């Protein structure tokens, strides 16, 4: 059975319910969801999640809020560790006015399933996303990633240059981050709780911090172990010169994750790139400075077209 709901109703479900239930709650309530513009309304049906040839079943959100007669360019948004596609909420009001925004949950995160024999590597995660685009009949897209999602995006751009229209990476490391020993085991509950202020910044509300802790603690142990394999062997330095797409690198001026100098050093190795430094003590700049990020991304894409 198919239900037609208005744009306002869908937004209330997407954001209001998410705040009340958490990321896994809304994924369970609406999963699987494919939301497409049609006559100023959105159609929510029972289509299966996109299937990847690598065996992962990806839950995804598919949004466009512009004129229904317009054919928008696709933009693929890739989230970071311990998150799901819901974390791009701050980007959607403006981003989805101009682009068809595709937000998959990465394998093992949110409502996406991952097989026991899944190959946990940056290259394979990029391959899964290429197969995801294949399943939707999309040849190329604007690729956007935050934190480890940005690292995956850089790998994608290097491996699939013709499928990358532009590349945007926010707070994205190219080598294994050096986490402080006092944070405890990486991806463990203690580390998740004690790292939130560095991740979200001093301006984050208590409710936001608590939400993020619940969301990140929803990772199962198999996914934690797999993503630890990815981060432990992270080294993108050799592939940076292969990134051919116009690239915008975004970082924070007071990031705990990596210094501006560190980011500048790798950004210079990407041929057609520029660096944007935003003022915040949150290293998850895509969340802490969502409005500024989106405004810069829209301007960047428009400039590359010109």
Secondary structure, DSSP 8 states (H G I E B T S, - for coil): --EEEEHHHHHIIIIIIHHHH-HHHHHHHH-S---EEETTEEEE-----EE-TTS-EE-EEEE--S-TT---EEEEEE--TT--GGGGHHHHHHHHHHEEEEEE--TTSTT-B--TT---SHHHHHHHHHHHHHHTT-S-EEEEEETHHHHHHHHHHHH-GGGEEEEEEES--SB-----GGG-STTSHHHHHHTHHHHH-TT--HHHHHHHHHHHHT--HHHHHHHHHHHHT-B-GGGGGG--SEEEEEEETT-SS--HHHHHHHHTTSTTEEEEEE--S-S-HHHHTHHHHHHHHHHHHHHHH-
